[in-house]
Every structure is written in C-alpha cells, then in structure tokens.
Amino acid sequence: MSEAAVVAAALHRETGRSALFVAATLGNVLGAVVNFALGRFLIRFEGRRWFPVSAAGRQKAEALFARYGQPVLLLSWLPVIGDPLTLVAGLLRMPLPLFLLFVSIGKAARYAVILYLTP
C-alpha cells in the first residue's frame, strides 16, 4: 500500500522526489525494525491477534533463512514474506547493523524503482 502513496505523492510536482524517497525508505525500514524487535524480544506473544506474523509465515521465513542466509533480507520489501523475514532475523539474533544494511538496500531499491517508473 505504501507504493500507492509514494506514487500519488510523486505525481504532485511540489513534492521533492529525494525527500519522498528518503521518507518512504526510512518509514519502511522503521517498520522492519519493529518486526525485528518483536522477534528478538516479544516472540512469546506469537499467536495473539495483534502479532503481525502468523506461525506459518514464521516457519516459511525460517526455511528461507536456512536456505539462503542473511542476504535473504534483501527481499524484505516483498508482500507476504517480508514481515516474517524481518521477524525471523530478530528471532535468530542477527546483528542489528547487518540487518539494517540488508533491509535498507532492499527497501531503498524498491522505492528507487517505483520513483523511476513514475512519470
């Protein structure tokens, strides 16, 4: 859904694309950090209605991590699997700087492409 908001904002000429890119990327990375923290500190609440990742989603993300390692976080921008990936990174106690690197690259690339394709 954030993609639609970025495109709508980009179509307004008074919105600076650089600022839009930075804001969208930082906002999305911040959301991923919340999931990381949930995985690291609050996994005991898994299964509650408010918890953002299902047990099945977590299991799929764990399988992806086992197969591809930490660079799989470059795909954290994808719908459906992105949130579980960031949660599992917290569960696996991935170092935060490395987490931020991979997630930021993936999410920044998504918004760079979206803004490039927006007239």
C-alpha positions as YAML, in Angstrom:
chain: A
units: angstrom
residues:
- id: 1
  name: MET
  ca: [0.00, 0.00, 0.00]
- id: 2
  name: SER
  ca: [2.88, 2.39, 0.62]
- id: 3
  name: GLU
  ca: [3.71, 2.11, -3.07]
- id: 4
  name: ALA
  ca: [0.43, 3.81, -3.99]
- id: 5
  name: ALA
  ca: [1.09, 6.62, -1.52]
- id: 6
  name: VAL
  ca: [4.59, 7.16, -2.92]
- id: 7
  name: VAL
  ca: [3.28, 7.28, -6.50]
- id: 8
  name: ALA
  ca: [0.49, 9.68, -5.51]
- id: 9
  name: ALA
  ca: [2.94, 11.97, -3.74]
- id: 10
  name: ALA
  ca: [5.42, 11.79, -6.64]
- id: 11
  name: LEU
  ca: [2.73, 12.90, -9.07]
- id: 12
  name: HIS
  ca: [2.41, 16.19, -7.16]
- id: 13
  name: ARG
  ca: [5.21, 18.27, -8.60]
- id: 14
  name: GLU
  ca: [5.75, 20.22, -5.38]
- id: 15
  name: THR
  ca: [6.86, 17.03, -3.62]
- id: 16
  name: GLY
  ca: [10.62, 16.58, -3.86]
- id: 17
  name: ARG
  ca: [11.43, 13.08, -5.05]
- id: 18
  name: SER
  ca: [14.60, 12.86, -3.00]
- id: 19
  name: ALA
  ca: [12.76, 13.69, 0.21]
- id: 20
  name: LEU
  ca: [9.99, 11.30, -0.76]
- id: 21
  name: PHE
  ca: [12.50, 8.52, -1.40]
- id: 22
  name: VAL
  ca: [14.22, 9.07, 1.95]
- id: 23
  name: ALA
  ca: [10.94, 9.30, 3.90]
- id: 24
  name: ALA
  ca: [9.43, 6.20, 2.31]
- id: 25
  name: THR
  ca: [12.60, 4.17, 2.78]
- id: 26
  name: LEU
  ca: [13.13, 5.25, 6.39]
- id: 27
  name: GLY
  ca: [9.49, 4.63, 7.27]
- id: 28
  name: ASN
  ca: [9.58, 1.16, 5.80]
- id: 29
  name: VAL
  ca: [12.90, 0.32, 7.47]
- id: 30
  name: LEU
  ca: [11.48, 1.51, 10.79]
- id: 31
  name: GLY
  ca: [8.56, -0.90, 10.36]
- id: 32
  name: ALA
  ca: [11.04, -3.71, 9.72]
- id: 33
  name: VAL
  ca: [12.92, -2.77, 12.91]
- id: 34
  name: VAL
  ca: [9.67, -3.13, 14.86]
- id: 35
  name: ASN
  ca: [9.28, -6.67, 13.49]
- id: 36
  name: PHE
  ca: [12.94, -7.38, 14.30]
- id: 37
  name: ALA
  ca: [12.33, -6.27, 17.90]
- id: 38
  name: LEU
  ca: [9.18, -8.40, 18.11]
- id: 39
  name: GLY
  ca: [11.20, -11.41, 17.00]
- id: 40
  name: ARG
  ca: [14.02, -10.70, 19.39]
- id: 41
  name: PHE
  ca: [12.07, -9.74, 22.50]
- id: 42
  name: LEU
  ca: [8.36, -10.47, 22.17]
- id: 43
  name: ILE
  ca: [8.04, -13.79, 20.35]
- id: 44
  name: ARG
  ca: [6.27, -15.20, 23.40]
- id: 45
  name: PHE
  ca: [3.22, -13.25, 22.21]
- id: 46
  name: GLU
  ca: [3.09, -15.09, 18.89]
- id: 47
  name: GLY
  ca: [-0.42, -16.26, 18.18]
- id: 48
  name: ARG
  ca: [-2.11, -13.23, 19.64]
- id: 49
  name: ARG
  ca: [-4.39, -11.33, 17.28]
- id: 50
  name: TRP
  ca: [-2.21, -8.22, 17.22]
- id: 51
  name: PHE
  ca: [1.01, -10.10, 16.48]
- id: 52
  name: PRO
  ca: [1.97, -9.20, 12.87]
- id: 53
  name: VAL
  ca: [3.24, -12.62, 11.73]
- id: 54
  name: SER
  ca: [1.50, -15.98, 11.76]
- id: 55
  name: ALA
  ca: [3.25, -19.14, 12.91]
- id: 56
  name: ALA
  ca: [3.06, -20.47, 9.33]
- id: 57
  name: GLY
  ca: [4.62, -17.28, 7.97]
- id: 58
  name: ARG
  ca: [7.40, -17.52, 10.53]
- id: 59
  name: GLN
  ca: [8.12, -21.14, 9.55]
- id: 60
  name: LYS
  ca: [8.36, -20.22, 5.86]
- id: 61
  name: ALA
  ca: [10.71, -17.35, 6.67]
- id: 62
  name: GLU
  ca: [12.88, -19.63, 8.83]
- id: 63
  name: ALA
  ca: [13.16, -22.05, 5.91]
- id: 64
  name: LEU
  ca: [14.25, -19.21, 3.60]
- id: 65
  name: PHE
  ca: [16.84, -18.10, 6.13]
- id: 66
  name: ALA
  ca: [18.16, -21.63, 6.47]
- id: 67
  name: ARG
  ca: [18.45, -21.97, 2.70]
- id: 68
  name: TYR
  ca: [19.80, -18.54, 1.67]
- id: 69
  name: GLY
  ca: [21.23, -16.96, 4.81]
- id: 70
  name: GLN
  ca: [21.08, -13.34, 5.89]
- id: 71
  name: PRO
  ca: [21.11, -11.82, 2.37]
- id: 72
  name: VAL
  ca: [17.53, -13.11, 2.02]
- id: 73
  name: LEU
  ca: [16.61, -9.88, 3.84]
- id: 74
  name: LEU
  ca: [17.13, -8.07, 0.54]
- id: 75
  name: LEU
  ca: [13.64, -9.47, -0.19]
- id: 76
  name: SER
  ca: [12.10, -7.93, 2.93]
- id: 77
  name: TRP
  ca: [10.20, -5.48, 0.71]
- id: 78
  name: LEU
  ca: [8.05, -8.29, -0.73]
- id: 79
  name: PRO
  ca: [4.44, -8.58, 0.39]
- id: 80
  name: VAL
  ca: [3.54, -11.64, 2.49]
- id: 81
  name: ILE
  ca: [7.12, -12.82, 3.18]
- id: 82
  name: GLY
  ca: [8.80, -9.53, 4.07]
- id: 83
  name: ASP
  ca: [7.39, -9.16, 7.58]
- id: 84
  name: PRO
  ca: [8.10, -12.78, 8.57]
- id: 85
  name: LEU
  ca: [11.67, -12.42, 7.28]
- id: 86
  name: THR
  ca: [12.33, -9.41, 9.48]
- id: 87
  name: LEU
  ca: [10.76, -11.13, 12.48]
- id: 88
  name: VAL
  ca: [12.88, -14.25, 11.99]
- id: 89
  name: ALA
  ca: [16.01, -12.08, 11.77]
- id: 90
  name: GLY
  ca: [15.22, -10.93, 15.30]
- id: 91
  name: LEU
  ca: [14.50, -14.49, 16.44]
- id: 92
  name: LEU
  ca: [17.86, -15.60, 15.10]
- id: 93
  name: ARG
  ca: [19.55, -12.70, 16.89]
- id: 94
  name: MET
  ca: [21.02, -11.31, 13.71]
- id: 95
  name: PRO
  ca: [23.31, -8.34, 14.42]
- id: 96
  name: LEU
  ca: [21.29, -5.13, 14.06]
- id: 97
  name: PRO
  ca: [23.81, -3.30, 11.81]
- id: 98
  name: LEU
  ca: [23.83, -6.18, 9.31]
- id: 99
  name: PHE
  ca: [20.03, -6.38, 9.48]
- id: 100
  name: LEU
  ca: [19.76, -2.65, 8.77]
- id: 101
  name: LEU
  ca: [22.15, -2.93, 5.84]
- id: 102
  name: PHE
  ca: [20.26, -5.69, 4.01]
- id: 103
  name: VAL
  ca: [16.78, -4.34, 4.78]
- id: 104
  name: SER
  ca: [17.71, -0.78, 3.81]
- id: 105
  name: ILE
  ca: [19.17, -1.89, 0.48]
- id: 106
  name: GLY
  ca: [16.09, -3.93, -0.38]
- id: 107
  name: LYS
  ca: [13.57, -1.31, 0.59]
- id: 108
  name: ALA
  ca: [15.53, 1.57, -0.97]
- id: 109
  name: ALA
  ca: [15.78, -0.36, -4.23]
- id: 110
  name: ARG
  ca: [12.00, -0.82, -4.29]
- id: 111
  name: TYR
  ca: [11.32, 2.90, -3.87]
- id: 112
  name: ALA
  ca: [14.04, 3.85, -6.33]
- id: 113
  name: VAL
  ca: [12.36, 1.68, -8.98]
- id: 114
  name: ILE
  ca: [8.90, 2.99, -8.15]
- id: 115
  name: LEU
  ca: [10.03, 6.61, -8.38]
- id: 116
  name: TYR
  ca: [11.98, 5.95, -11.56]
- id: 117
  name: LEU
  ca: [8.89, 4.43, -13.21]
- id: 118
  name: THR
  ca: [6.58, 7.21, -12.03]
- id: 119
  name: PRO
  ca: [6.29, 9.96, -14.66]
...
